[in-house]
Amino acid sequence: MSLLKSDIKQIVDIVGREGAISALERSKKVNTKILIDLARSIGLSPKTKDSKKNISTQIVQEVDKHIDKSLDELKKMSKDDLILYFQKVECHQDELIELLKNIDLKAQVKTNKALFEFASMQISSLGIFERLSNREGENHSDQASFIENGKDNQQINSDKKS
């Protein structure tokens, strides 16, 4: 017996995330080897010593991802746009918490609304800081190239005026 990503998606659609995890974990027809093969086929790297429940959880979370944008794409969005996006895609708390972990943030909120608000604020702020530091770096490299070419600050200022 083998499982496909589409099989898991159908199970999740019918019984939800927790039901799908439980079904895979308790199934007599689906053993750990089948789960590991499926996990690897969808880009996961389970350990052979992982429990059936752990592998099942990883698979279901991967298959049922709702956030389809990269972190870089998310960082370009405003806080309000991020909140709307998270609501629109109906992202799960654990998916958003995992995203925050990837940027070394820990969320301790109880409701989806509070989590969306917190994550949106943090990701948007991170994007703003990155854009500002990139601009600052560009300004410094422009000044450095003028100085390397033998121009001093007065020449730089007179060049800007002309």
C-alpha positions as CSV (number, residue, x, y, z in Angstrom):
1,M,0.0,0.0,0.0
2,S,1.2,3.5,-0.7
3,L,-0.2,6.9,0.1
4,L,-0.1,10.1,-1.9
5,K,-0.3,13.7,-0.9
6,S,-3.8,13.9,-2.4
7,D,-4.9,11.0,-0.2
8,I,-3.9,12.9,2.9
9,K,-5.5,16.1,1.6
10,Q,-8.8,14.3,1.2
11,I,-8.6,12.8,4.7
12,V,-7.9,16.3,6.1
13,D,-10.8,17.8,4.2
14,I,-13.2,15.1,5.6
15,V,-12.1,14.8,9.2
16,G,-9.8,17.8,9.8
17,R,-6.2,18.0,11.0
18,E,-6.5,16.1,14.3
19,G,-8.7,13.4,12.7
20,A,-6.3,12.9,9.9
21,I,-3.3,12.6,12.3
22,S,-5.2,10.2,14.5
23,A,-6.3,8.1,11.5
24,L,-2.8,7.8,10.2
25,E,-1.4,7.0,13.6
26,R,-3.9,4.3,14.5
27,S,-4.3,2.7,11.0
28,K,-3.4,-0.9,10.8
29,K,-2.8,-0.7,7.0
30,V,-0.4,2.3,7.2
31,N,2.9,1.5,8.9
32,T,5.8,3.7,9.7
33,K,7.7,2.8,6.5
34,I,4.7,4.0,4.4
35,L,4.5,7.2,6.4
36,I,8.3,7.8,6.0
37,D,8.1,7.2,2.3
38,L,5.2,9.6,2.0
39,A,7.0,12.2,4.1
40,R,10.1,12.0,2.0
41,S,8.1,12.3,-1.2
42,I,6.6,15.6,0.0
43,G,10.0,17.0,1.0
44,L,10.1,16.2,4.7
45,S,13.0,14.4,6.5
46,P,11.6,12.2,9.2
47,K,13.9,10.2,11.4
48,T,13.4,6.4,11.3
49,K,13.1,6.5,15.1
50,D,10.2,9.0,15.0
51,S,6.9,7.7,16.3
52,K,3.9,7.1,13.9
53,K,2.1,10.1,15.6
54,N,5.1,12.4,15.0
55,I,5.5,11.5,11.4
56,S,1.7,11.7,10.9
57,T,1.7,15.1,12.4
58,Q,4.5,16.3,10.2
59,I,2.8,15.0,7.1
60,V,-0.6,16.5,7.9
61,Q,0.8,19.9,8.7
62,E,2.8,19.9,5.5
63,V,-0.1,18.8,3.3
64,D,-2.5,21.2,5.0
65,K,-0.4,24.4,4.8
66,H,-2.5,27.4,4.1
67,I,0.2,30.0,3.9
68,D,1.4,29.8,0.3
69,K,3.7,32.9,0.4
70,S,7.4,32.9,1.2
71,L,8.6,34.8,4.3
72,D,10.2,37.4,1.9
73,E,6.8,37.9,0.3
74,L,5.1,38.3,3.6
75,K,7.7,40.8,4.8
76,K,6.8,43.1,1.9
77,M,3.2,43.3,3.1
78,S,1.8,45.8,5.6
79,K,0.4,44.7,8.9
80,D,-3.2,45.2,7.8
81,D,-2.5,43.3,4.5
82,L,-1.0,40.4,6.5
83,I,-4.0,40.2,8.9
84,L,-6.3,40.1,5.9
85,Y,-4.1,37.5,4.2
86,F,-4.0,35.2,7.3
87,Q,-7.8,35.5,7.6
88,K,-8.4,34.8,3.9
89,V,-6.3,31.7,3.8
90,E,-7.6,30.5,7.1
91,C,-4.2,29.7,8.4
92,H,-3.9,27.5,11.4
93,Q,-2.3,28.6,14.7
94,D,0.4,26.0,14.6
95,E,1.3,27.0,11.1
96,L,1.7,30.7,12.1
97,I,3.6,29.7,15.3
98,E,6.0,27.7,13.2
99,L,6.5,30.6,10.9
100,L,7.3,32.8,13.9
101,K,9.7,30.2,15.2
102,N,11.6,30.4,11.9
103,I,12.3,34.1,12.6
104,D,13.2,33.4,16.2
105,L,9.9,34.8,17.7
106,K,7.7,33.1,20.3
107,A,4.0,33.9,20.4
108,Q,2.1,33.5,23.6
109,V,-1.4,34.3,22.6
110,K,-4.6,32.4,23.0
111,T,-6.9,33.5,20.1
112,N,-6.4,33.5,16.4
113,K,-7.2,37.2,16.2
114,A,-4.4,38.0,18.7
115,L,-2.0,35.6,16.9
116,F,-2.8,37.2,13.5
117,E,-2.3,40.6,15.0
118,F,1.0,39.7,16.7
119,A,2.4,37.8,13.7
120,S,1.4,40.6,11.3
121,M,3.0,43.3,13.4
122,Q,6.3,41.3,13.8
123,I,6.6,40.2,10.2
124,S,5.7,43.7,8.8
125,S,8.2,45.3,11.2
126,L,10.9,42.8,10.2
127,G,10.3,43.7,6.5
128,I,10.5,47.4,7.3
129,F,13.8,47.0,9.2
130,E,15.3,45.0,6.3
131,R,14.2,47.5,3.7
132,L,15.7,50.4,5.8
133,S,18.9,48.6,6.4
134,N,19.2,47.8,2.7
135,R,18.7,51.5,1.8
136,E,21.2,52.5,4.4
137,G,23.7,50.0,3.0
138,E,23.1,51.4,-0.5
139,N,23.7,55.0,0.7
140,H,27.0,54.0,2.3
141,S,28.1,52.1,-0.7
142,D,27.3,55.2,-2.9
143,Q,29.4,57.4,-0.6
144,A,32.2,54.8,-0.5
145,S,32.4,54.6,-4.3
146,F,32.6,58.5,-4.6
147,I,35.4,58.5,-2.0
148,E,37.2,55.7,-3.8
149,N,37.0,57.7,-7.0
150,G,38.8,60.6,-5.3
151,K,35.8,62.8,-4.6
152,D,35.4,64.3,-1.1
153,N,32.1,65.4,0.6
154,Q,32.1,68.8,-1.0
155,Q,32.3,67.3,-4.5
156,I,29.6,64.8,-3.6
157,N,27.3,67.7,-2.4
158,S,28.1,69.8,-5.5
159,D,27.4,66.8,-7.8
160,K,24.0,66.4,-6.1
161,K,23.1,70.1,-6.7
162,S,23.9,69.9,-10.4
